[in-house]
Amino acid sequence: MAHNHRASPPEPTIVRWSAATPAAATVLDVAAGHGRHAELFADRGCAVTAVDRDAAALRSANDPRIEVIEADLEGAPWPFGDRRWDVVVVTNYLWRPLLGHLAAALSDDGALMYETFMVGNERYGRPRDPDFLLCPGELLAFAEANDLEVVAFSEGEVGDPPRAVRQRLHARRRPVA
Ligand SMILES: C[S@@+](CC[C@H](N)C(=O)[O-])C[C@H]1O[C@@H](n2cnc3c(N)ncnc32)[C@H](O)[C@@H]1O
């Protein structure tokens, strides 16, 4: 089972939020890396698409439950046209021009689960480049600007003693009335 060779476990926040995701859901893991969240949702029975510029890094590349797409999300057009998913998950990745595509890729009632580093993280380690650090409240403002209903939002230091500064958003596209 893919679980046995995970380099790192899924983020606890994503594990918690994923618990309510139905097995029939479709999921897009953006900048999926080794695929820890793609595998988490596949283990729940979901139909998962994992996209990264480095598909070789995806342990899930040979996992028949996961559709692997190799694409450059920054130097090329959004690779999915108007395709939509019930869940879009992004962790430890930020490329601001992509944010609009992520909101548009949510099906009606679809959920965005986003967690990454924010300003202040440079005190503890990488990333330190402001291009890769969210500003305070940035994901909240993004949700509001895209008419997403905020289910949960948090930001601040994590760890005791602190070892990173992170922001987390769980938001839903409002179903069409
Ligand atoms: C820090 S890793 C996070 C991986 C995964 N989301 C996780 O949390 O385990 C960042 C990922 O972004 C991917 N990435 C960076 N630039 C990219 C680009 N231009 N297009 C697609 N993926 C990119 C990298 O290949 C890497 O897998």
The ligand as an SDF file (V2000), in Angstrom:
LIG
                    3D

 27 29  0  0  0  0  0  0  0  0999 V2000
    6.8670   21.9840   -1.0690 C   0  0  0  0  0  0  0  0  0  0  0  0
    6.2630   20.8900   -2.3120 S   0  0  0  0  0  0  0  0  0  0  0  0
    4.6240   20.5210   -1.6720 C   0  0  0  0  0  0  0  0  0  0  0  0
    4.1160   19.2130   -2.1560 C   0  0  0  0  0  0  0  0  0  0  0  0
    2.7710   18.7710   -1.6000 C   0  0  0  0  0  0  0  0  0  0  0  0
    1.6990   19.6940   -1.8960 N   0  0  0  0  0  0  0  0  0  0  0  0
    2.8670   18.5150   -0.1190 C   0  0  0  0  0  0  0  0  0  0  0  0
    2.4610   19.3640    0.6570 O   0  0  0  0  0  0  0  0  0  0  0  0
    3.3720   17.4520    0.2440 O   0  0  0  0  0  0  0  0  0  0  0  0
    5.9210   21.9880   -3.6750 C   0  0  0  0  0  0  0  0  0  0  0  0
    5.5320   21.2790   -4.9360 C   0  0  0  0  0  0  0  0  0  0  0  0
    5.2170   22.2540   -5.9250 O   0  0  0  0  0  0  0  0  0  0  0  0
    5.6390   21.7590   -7.1660 C   0  0  0  0  0  0  0  0  0  0  0  0
    5.8090   22.8690   -8.0940 N   0  0  0  0  0  0  0  0  0  0  0  0
    6.6550   23.9150   -7.9740 C   0  0  0  0  0  0  0  0  0  0  0  0
    6.5610   24.7140   -9.0400 N   0  0  0  0  0  0  0  0  0  0  0  0
    5.6420   24.1520   -9.8680 C   0  0  0  0  0  0  0  0  0  0  0  0
    5.1320   24.4960  -11.1430 C   0  0  0  0  0  0  0  0  0  0  0  0
    5.5570   25.5820  -11.7770 N   0  0  0  0  0  0  0  0  0  0  0  0
    4.1870   23.7150  -11.6980 N   0  0  0  0  0  0  0  0  0  0  0  0
    3.7560   22.6050  -11.0510 C   0  0  0  0  0  0  0  0  0  0  0  0
    4.2110   22.2070   -9.8430 N   0  0  0  0  0  0  0  0  0  0  0  0
    5.1550   22.9820   -9.2550 C   0  0  0  0  0  0  0  0  0  0  0  0
    6.9570   21.0660   -6.8570 C   0  0  0  0  0  0  0  0  0  0  0  0
    7.3320   20.1360   -7.8750 O   0  0  0  0  0  0  0  0  0  0  0  0
    6.6390   20.4070   -5.5180 C   0  0  0  0  0  0  0  0  0  0  0  0
    6.1580   19.0940   -5.7010 O   0  0  0  0  0  0  0  0  0  0  0  0
  1  2  1  0
  2  3  1  0
  2 10  1  0
  3  4  1  0
  4  5  1  0
  5  6  1  0
  5  7  1  0
  7  8  2  0
  7  9  1  0
 10 11  1  0
 11 12  1  0
 11 26  1  0
 12 13  1  0
 13 14  1  0
 13 24  1  0
 14 15  1  0
 14 23  1  0
 15 16  2  0
 16 17  1  0
 17 18  1  0
 17 23  2  0
 18 19  1  0
 18 20  2  0
 20 21  1  0
 21 22  2  0
 22 23  1  0
 24 25  1  0
 24 26  1  0
 26 27  1  0
M  CHG  2   2   1   9  -1
M  END
$$$$
